[in-house]
Amino acid sequence: MKTEFALKLVLDWGRSLSGFAADHAVEAVRGGQYILESIQPWLDELSARTFRDPRDETLILAFYRELALLFWLDDCYDHDLIAPEQLAAVELALAQEAPRAPSGFESCAAQRALLAQLAYDRRDYIQLLDDTRRYCGALRAGHTQAATGKQWSYAEYLDNGVASIAYTNVFCCLSLLWGLDMACLRRCPAFRQAIWLISAIGRLQNDLHGCDRDSSMGETDNSVILLLRRYPAMPAAKFLSDELAGLTRMLRRLLVEEHLPPAWDALIDAMTGIRTHFYETSRSRYRSDGTGSTARTEPQA
């Protein structure tokens, strides 16, 4: 699927959502392309069993839309894009097997209905609903913590941050669309540990990349800022960089020892490179100088 065509379709889908921004679509398509290109040879191999073509534009678009939805939900909490009662109704709709979205948010229900229809394994769809509940709960907890001024410990922050980075949602959507057997793999403790480790790595990569921007904008939901507020003399960025290196070593050892399916090895490896290949190349949402475009789409009449 060509980038401009994909971008148009994602923008068309999100146009009716209050506060849906061009950068939600841009980063969803850009990030989705990076992930799919990283694992395409393994998706090609799996297609002999699943009959799911990694070039199927319906599947690709569904994946891009789910990523855009995650970005939009994040900003609903960070920037109050919609009223609290609307957000609560949207959350409920996204977590139901038969979603009924409130007026004006029908795109959310349409996305859930599409994924239910496309699910290679129904268990992935049910799990995605639960993952969405946990993602929204983590966003809510982070927002509440920042608003009250109560400081989490580093351990509490990281536990919540592993959910709010949404890697589990991304992986589950990929499995749902292309038959990666995540429902079965979740039973394996080593697989669950690998998912936790890559999510923790993603959270620290995100925080380290965005700490200057977050600080300039008065944001507090960032591990670098949290540690500096608790321990002003602490070399927080150095500490977290060391933590990141340690988590990465732990993940590498686990992957060597446990021999996950090749597609998952490739996917996890791609996600370890997300800071270099996604955050640092962003021209909008993840620009560290905070000057990227946040232009909103115009709602339909």
C-alpha positions as a Markdown table, in Angstrom:
| # | Residue | x | y | z |
|---|---|---|---|---|
| 1 | Met | 0.0 | 0.0 | 0.0 |
| 2 | Lys | 1.4 | 3.3 | -1.0 |
| 3 | Thr | 2.1 | 5.7 | 1.8 |
| 4 | Glu | 0.0 | 8.6 | 0.6 |
| 5 | Phe | -3.0 | 6.4 | -0.1 |
| 6 | Ala | -2.7 | 4.8 | 3.3 |
| 7 | Leu | -2.4 | 8.1 | 5.0 |
| 8 | Lys | -5.6 | 9.4 | 3.2 |
| 9 | Leu | -7.6 | 6.3 | 4.3 |
| 10 | Val | -6.5 | 6.6 | 7.9 |
| 11 | Leu | -7.3 | 10.4 | 7.9 |
| 12 | Asp | -10.7 | 9.6 | 6.4 |
| 13 | Trp | -11.4 | 7.1 | 9.1 |
| 14 | Gly | -10.4 | 9.4 | 11.9 |
| 15 | Arg | -11.9 | 12.6 | 10.5 |
| 16 | Ser | -15.1 | 12.4 | 12.6 |
| 17 | Leu | -13.2 | 11.9 | 15.9 |
| 18 | Ser | -12.9 | 15.1 | 17.9 |
| 19 | Gly | -9.3 | 16.2 | 18.1 |
| 20 | Phe | -8.0 | 13.6 | 15.6 |
| 21 | Ala | -4.8 | 15.0 | 14.2 |
| 22 | Ala | -2.9 | 14.6 | 11.0 |
| 23 | Asp | 0.1 | 13.5 | 13.1 |
| 24 | His | -2.0 | 10.6 | 14.6 |
| 25 | Ala | -2.3 | 9.3 | 11.0 |
| 26 | Val | 1.2 | 10.1 | 9.9 |
| 27 | Glu | 2.9 | 8.4 | 12.8 |
| 28 | Ala | 0.6 | 5.4 | 12.6 |
| 29 | Val | 1.4 | 4.8 | 9.0 |
| 30 | Arg | 5.1 | 5.5 | 9.5 |
| 31 | Gly | 5.4 | 3.2 | 12.5 |
| 32 | Gly | 3.2 | 0.6 | 11.0 |
| 33 | Gln | 5.3 | 0.5 | 7.8 |
| 34 | Tyr | 8.5 | 0.1 | 9.9 |
| 35 | Ile | 7.1 | -2.8 | 11.9 |
| 36 | Leu | 5.6 | -4.6 | 8.9 |
| 37 | Glu | 8.7 | -4.2 | 6.7 |
| 38 | Ser | 10.8 | -5.6 | 9.6 |
| 39 | Ile | 8.8 | -8.8 | 9.8 |
| 40 | Gln | 7.6 | -9.2 | 6.2 |
| 41 | Pro | 9.8 | -12.2 | 5.3 |
| 42 | Trp | 8.4 | -14.1 | 8.3 |
| 43 | Leu | 4.9 | -13.1 | 7.5 |
| 44 | Asp | 5.5 | -14.4 | 4.0 |
| 45 | Glu | 6.5 | -17.8 | 5.5 |
| 46 | Leu | 3.5 | -17.8 | 7.8 |
| 47 | Ser | 1.1 | -17.1 | 5.0 |
| 48 | Ala | 1.5 | -20.7 | 3.8 |
| 49 | Arg | -0.3 | -21.8 | 6.9 |
| 50 | Thr | -2.5 | -18.8 | 7.6 |
| 51 | Phe | -3.3 | -17.7 | 4.1 |
| 52 | Arg | -2.9 | -14.2 | 5.4 |
| 53 | Asp | -1.0 | -12.1 | 2.8 |
| 54 | Pro | 1.3 | -9.5 | 4.4 |
| 55 | Arg | 0.4 | -7.2 | 1.4 |
| 56 | Asp | -3.3 | -7.5 | 1.9 |
| 57 | Glu | -4.4 | -3.8 | 2.0 |
| 58 | Thr | -7.5 | -4.5 | 4.2 |
| 59 | Leu | -5.3 | -6.0 | 6.9 |
| 60 | Ile | -2.6 | -3.3 | 6.6 |
| 61 | Leu | -5.2 | -0.5 | 6.9 |
| 62 | Ala | -6.8 | -2.2 | 9.9 |
| 63 | Phe | -3.3 | -2.2 | 11.6 |
| 64 | Tyr | -2.6 | 1.4 | 10.8 |
| 65 | Arg | -6.0 | 2.5 | 12.1 |
| 66 | Glu | -5.4 | 0.7 | 15.4 |
| 67 | Leu | -2.1 | 2.5 | 15.8 |
| 68 | Ala | -3.8 | 5.8 | 15.0 |
| 69 | Leu | -6.4 | 5.0 | 17.6 |
| 70 | Leu | -3.8 | 4.4 | 20.3 |
| 71 | Phe | -2.1 | 7.7 | 19.5 |
| 72 | Trp | -5.5 | 9.5 | 19.6 |
| 73 | Leu | -6.4 | 7.9 | 22.9 |
| 74 | Asp | -3.1 | 9.0 | 24.4 |
| 75 | Asp | -3.7 | 12.6 | 23.4 |
| 76 | Cys | -7.3 | 12.4 | 24.7 |
| 77 | Tyr | -5.7 | 12.0 | 28.2 |
| 78 | Asp | -2.7 | 14.3 | 27.7 |
| 79 | His | -4.5 | 17.1 | 26.0 |
| 80 | Asp | -8.2 | 16.8 | 27.0 |
| 81 | Leu | -9.3 | 16.4 | 23.4 |
| 82 | Ile | -12.8 | 15.3 | 24.5 |
| 83 | Ala | -15.0 | 15.6 | 27.6 |
| 84 | Pro | -14.4 | 13.1 | 30.4 |
| 85 | Glu | -17.8 | 11.6 | 30.0 |
| 86 | Gln | -17.2 | 11.1 | 26.3 |
| 87 | Leu | -13.8 | 9.5 | 26.9 |
| 88 | Ala | -15.4 | 7.1 | 29.4 |
| 89 | Ala | -18.0 | 6.1 | 26.9 |
| 90 | Val | -15.4 | 5.6 | 24.2 |
| 91 | Glu | -13.3 | 3.4 | 26.5 |
| 92 | Leu | -16.3 | 1.3 | 27.2 |
| 93 | Ala | -17.2 | 0.9 | 23.6 |
| 94 | Leu | -13.6 | -0.1 | 22.7 |
| 95 | Ala | -13.6 | -2.8 | 25.3 |
| 96 | Gln | -16.9 | -4.5 | 24.4 |
| 97 | Glu | -17.3 | -7.5 | 22.2 |
| 98 | Ala | -20.2 | -5.8 | 20.5 |
| 99 | Pro | -19.2 | -2.2 | 20.7 |
| 100 | Arg | -21.8 | 0.7 | 20.5 |
| 101 | Ala | -19.9 | 3.9 | 20.4 |
| 102 | Pro | -21.5 | 7.2 | 21.5 |
| 103 | Ser | -22.6 | 9.6 | 18.8 |
| 104 | Gly | -19.7 | 11.2 | 17.0 |
| 105 | Phe | -17.3 | 8.3 | 17.8 |
| 106 | Glu | -18.7 | 5.7 | 15.5 |
| 107 | Ser | -15.2 | 5.2 | 13.9 |
| 108 | Cys | -14.2 | 3.5 | 17.2 |
| 109 | Ala | -17.0 | 1.0 | 16.9 |
| 110 | Ala | -16.3 | 0.5 | 13.2 |
| 111 | Gln | -12.6 | -0.3 | 14.0 |
| 112 | Arg | -13.6 | -2.9 | 16.6 |
| 113 | Ala | -16.2 | -4.5 | 14.3 |
| 114 | Leu | -13.6 | -4.7 | 11.5 |
| 115 | Leu | -11.1 | -6.4 | 13.8 |
| 116 | Ala | -13.7 | -8.8 | 15.0 |
| 117 | Gln | -14.4 | -9.7 | 11.4 |
| 118 | Leu | -10.8 | -10.1 | 10.4 |
| 119 | Ala | -9.6 | -12.0 | 13.5 |
| 120 | Tyr | -7.6 | -15.1 | 12.5 |
| 121 | Asp | -8.0 | -16.4 | 16.1 |
| 122 | Arg | -11.0 | -15.1 | 18.0 |
| 123 | Arg | -9.0 | -15.3 | 21.2 |
| 124 | Asp | -6.7 | -12.5 | 20.0 |
| 125 | Tyr | -9.8 | -10.3 | 19.6 |
| 126 | Ile | -11.0 | -11.0 | 23.1 |
| 127 | Gln | -7.5 | -10.3 | 24.4 |
| 128 | Leu | -7.2 | -7.1 | 22.5 |
| 129 | Leu | -10.3 | -5.8 | 24.2 |
| 130 | Asp | -8.7 | -6.6 | 27.6 |
| 131 | Asp | -5.4 | -5.0 | 26.4 |
| 132 | Thr | -7.4 | -1.9 | 25.5 |
| 133 | Arg | -8.9 | -1.7 | 28.9 |
| 134 | Arg | -5.5 | -2.0 | 30.5 |
| 135 | Tyr | -4.0 | 0.6 | 28.2 |
| 136 | Cys | -6.8 | 3.1 | 28.9 |
| 137 | Gly | -6.5 | 2.3 | 32.6 |
| 138 | Ala | -2.8 | 3.0 | 32.6 |
| 139 | Leu | -3.3 | 6.3 | 30.7 |
| 140 | Arg | -5.9 | 7.3 | 33.2 |
| 141 | Ala | -3.7 | 6.4 | 36.2 |
| 142 | Gly | -0.8 | 8.4 | 34.8 |
| 143 | His | -3.1 | 11.4 | 34.1 |
| 144 | Thr | -4.5 | 11.2 | 37.6 |
| 145 | Gln | -1.1 | 10.9 | 39.2 |
| 146 | Ala | 0.2 | 14.0 | 37.4 |
| 147 | Ala | -3.0 | 16.0 | 38.3 |
| 148 | Thr | -2.8 | 15.2 | 42.0 |
| 149 | Gly | 0.9 | 15.9 | 42.3 |
| 150 | Lys | 1.5 | 12.7 | 44.2 |
| 151 | Gln | 4.8 | 11.1 | 43.1 |
| 152 | Trp | 5.0 | 7.5 | 42.2 |
| 153 | Ser | 8.1 | 5.5 | 43.0 |
| 154 | Tyr | 10.2 | 4.5 | 40.1 |
| 155 | Ala | 8.9 | 0.9 | 40.3 |
| 156 | Glu | 5.3 | 2.1 | 40.3 |
| 157 | Tyr | 5.9 | 4.3 | 37.4 |
| 158 | Leu | 7.6 | 1.6 | 35.3 |
| 159 | Asp | 4.8 | -0.9 | 36.1 |
| 160 | Asn | 2.2 | 1.6 | 34.8 |
| 161 | Gly | 4.4 | 2.6 | 31.9 |
| 162 | Val | 4.7 | -0.9 | 30.6 |
| 163 | Ala | 1.0 | -0.9 | 30.0 |
| 164 | Ser | 0.8 | 2.7 | 28.7 |
| 165 | Ile | 3.5 | 2.1 | 26.0 |
| 166 | Ala | 0.9 | -0.2 | 24.4 |
| 167 | Tyr | 3.3 | -2.7 | 22.9 |
| 168 | Thr | 1.0 | -5.5 | 24.0 |
| 169 | Asn | -1.8 | -3.9 | 22.0 |
| 170 | Val | 0.4 | -3.6 | 18.9 |
| 171 | Phe | 1.5 | -7.2 | 19.1 |
| 172 | Cys | -2.0 | -8.5 | 19.7 |
| 173 | Cys | -3.3 | -6.6 | 16.7 |
| 174 | Leu | -0.6 | -8.0 | 14.5 |
| 175 | Ser | -1.3 | -11.5 | 15.8 |
| 176 | Leu | -5.0 | -11.1 | 15.2 |
| 177 | Leu | -4.5 | -10.0 | 11.6 |
| 178 | Trp | -1.7 | -12.3 | 10.5 |
| 179 | Gly | -2.0 | -15.3 | 12.7 |
| 180 | Leu | 1.1 | -15.0 | 15.0 |
| 181 | Asp | -0.3 | -17.4 | 17.6 |
| 182 | Met | -0.1 | -14.9 | 20.5 |
| 183 | Ala | -3.0 | -16.4 | 22.3 |
| 184 | Cys | -1.1 | -19.7 | 22.6 |
| 185 | Leu | 2.2 | -18.1 | 23.3 |
| 186 | Arg | 0.8 | -16.0 | 26.2 |
| 187 | Arg | 0.6 | -19.3 | 28.2 |
| 188 | Cys | 4.4 | -19.5 | 28.2 |
| 189 | Pro | 6.2 | -17.7 | 31.1 |
| 190 | Ala | 9.2 | -16.9 | 29.0 |
| 191 | Phe | 7.1 | -15.3 | 26.3 |
| 192 | Arg | 5.3 | -13.1 | 28.9 |
| 193 | Gln | 8.7 | -12.1 | 30.3 |
| 194 | Ala | 9.9 | -11.2 | 26.8 |
| 195 | Ile | 6.8 | -9.0 | 26.3 |
| 196 | Trp | 7.3 | -7.3 | 29.6 |
| 197 | Leu | 11.0 | -6.7 | 28.9 |
| 198 | Ile | 10.5 | -5.2 | 25.5 |
| 199 | Ser | 7.6 | -3.0 | 26.9 |
| 200 | Ala | 9.9 | -1.7 | 29.7 |
| 201 | Ile | 12.6 | -1.1 | 27.1 |
| 202 | Gly | 10.1 | 0.8 | 25.0 |
| 203 | Arg | 8.9 | 2.9 | 27.9 |
| 204 | Leu | 12.4 | 4.0 | 28.8 |
| 205 | Gln | 13.3 | 4.7 | 25.2 |
| 206 | Asn | 10.2 | 6.9 | 24.9 |
| 207 | Asp | 11.0 | 8.7 | 28.1 |
| 208 | Leu | 14.7 | 9.3 | 27.4 |
| 209 | His | 13.9 | 10.6 | 23.9 |
| 210 | Gly | 11.1 | 12.9 | 25.0 |
| 211 | Cys | 12.4 | 14.1 | 28.4 |
| 212 | Asp | 13.5 | 17.6 | 27.2 |
| 213 | Arg | 10.3 | 18.2 | 25.3 |
| 214 | Asp | 8.2 | 16.9 | 28.2 |
| 215 | Ser | 10.0 | 19.1 | 30.7 |
| 216 | Ser | 9.6 | 22.2 | 28.5 |
| 217 | Met | 5.9 | 21.5 | 28.2 |
| 218 | Gly | 5.4 | 21.0 | 32.0 |
| 219 | Glu | 4.7 | 17.3 | 31.7 |
| 220 | Thr | 5.5 | 15.1 | 34.7 |
| 221 | Asp | 4.6 | 11.6 | 33.4 |
| 222 | Asn | 8.2 | 10.7 | 32.4 |
| 223 | Ser | 10.7 | 8.6 | 34.4 |
| 224 | Val | 13.5 | 11.1 | 33.9 |
| 225 | Ile | 11.4 | 14.0 | 35.3 |
| 226 | Leu | 10.1 | 11.8 | 38.1 |
| 227 | Leu | 13.6 | 10.8 | 39.3 |
| 228 | Leu | 14.9 | 14.4 | 39.1 |
| 229 | Arg | 12.0 | 15.7 | 41.2 |
| 230 | Arg | 12.6 | 13.0 | 43.8 |
| 231 | Tyr | 16.4 | 13.2 | 43.7 |
| 232 | Pro | 17.5 | 16.5 | 42.3 |
| 233 | Ala | 21.2 | 15.6 | 42.4 |
| 234 | Met | 20.7 | 12.3 | 40.7 |
| 235 | Pro | 22.1 | 11.7 | 37.1 |
| 236 | Ala | 18.7 | 10.4 | 36.1 |
| 237 | Ala | 19.3 | 10.1 | 32.4 |
| 238 | Lys | 22.5 | 8.2 | 33.0 |
| 239 | Phe | 20.8 | 5.9 | 35.5 |
| 240 | Leu | 17.9 | 5.2 | 33.0 |
| 241 | Ser | 20.3 | 4.6 | 30.1 |
| 242 | Asp | 22.1 | 2.0 | 32.3 |
| 243 | Glu | 18.7 | 0.5 | 33.2 |
| 244 | Leu | 17.8 | 0.4 | 29.5 |
| 245 | Ala | 21.1 | -1.4 | 28.6 |
| 246 | Gly | 20.5 | -3.9 | 31.4 |
| 247 | Leu | 16.9 | -4.7 | 30.3 |
| 248 | Thr | 18.2 | -5.1 | 26.7 |
| 249 | Arg | 20.8 | -7.6 | 27.8 |
| 250 | Met | 18.2 | -9.5 | 29.8 |
| 251 | Leu | 16.0 | -9.6 | 26.7 |
| 252 | Arg | 18.8 | -10.8 | 24.4 |
| 253 | Arg | 19.7 | -13.6 | 26.8 |
| 254 | Leu | 16.1 | -14.7 | 27.1 |
| 255 | Leu | 15.6 | -14.8 | 23.3 |
| 256 | Val | 18.8 | -16.9 | 22.9 |
| 257 | Glu | 17.7 | -19.3 | 25.6 |
| 258 | Glu | 14.0 | -19.7 | 24.8 |
| 259 | His | 13.9 | -19.8 | 20.9 |
| 260 | Leu | 10.7 | -18.0 | 20.2 |
| 261 | Pro | 9.1 | -18.4 | 16.8 |
| 262 | Pro | 11.2 | -16.5 | 14.2 |
| 263 | Ala | 8.5 | -14.0 | 13.5 |
| 264 | Trp | 8.5 | -13.0 | 17.1 |
| 265 | Asp | 12.3 | -12.8 | 17.3 |
| 266 | Ala | 12.2 | -10.4 | 14.3 |
| 267 | Leu | 9.3 | -8.4 | 15.8 |
| 268 | Ile | 11.0 | -7.9 | 19.2 |
| 269 | Asp | 14.3 | -7.1 | 17.5 |
| 270 | Ala | 12.5 | -4.4 | 15.4 |
| 271 | Met | 10.9 | -2.9 | 18.5 |
| 272 | Thr | 14.3 | -2.6 | 20.3 |
| 273 | Gly | 15.3 | -0.3 | 17.4 |
| 274 | Ile | 12.2 | 1.9 | 17.7 |
| 275 | Arg | 14.1 | 4.9 | 19.1 |
| 276 | Thr | 16.6 | 5.0 | 16.3 |
| 277 | His | 14.2 | 4.1 | 13.4 |
| 278 | Phe | 11.0 | 5.8 | 14.6 |
| 279 | Tyr | 11.4 | 8.4 | 17.4 |
| 280 | Glu | 14.5 | 10.0 | 16.1 |
| 281 | Thr | 13.3 | 10.2 | 12.5 |
| 282 | Ser | 9.9 | 11.7 | 13.4 |
| 283 | Arg | 9.0 | 15.0 | 11.8 |
| 284 | Ser | 5.9 | 15.6 | 13.9 |
| 285 | Arg | 4.8 | 13.8 | 17.1 |
| 286 | Tyr | 8.2 | 12.7 | 18.4 |
| 287 | Arg | 10.4 | 15.7 | 17.4 |
| 288 | Ser | 12.5 | 16.3 | 20.5 |
| 289 | Asp | 12.3 | 20.1 | 19.9 |
| 290 | Gly | 8.6 | 20.0 | 20.3 |
| 291 | Thr | 8.0 | 21.9 | 17.0 |
| 292 | Gly | 6.4 | 19.2 | 15.0 |
| 293 | Ser | 3.0 | 19.6 | 13.4 |
| 294 | Thr | -0.1 | 18.8 | 15.5 |
| 295 | Ala | -2.6 | 20.1 | 12.9 |
| 296 | Arg | -6.1 | 18.7 | 13.5 |
| 297 | Thr | -8.3 | 17.3 | 10.8 |
| 298 | Glu | -11.5 | 19.1 | 10.2 |
| 299 | Pro | -14.6 | 17.3 | 11.4 |
| 300 | Gln | -17.2 | 16.3 | 8.9 |
| 301 | Ala | -20.3 | 18.4 | 8.8 |
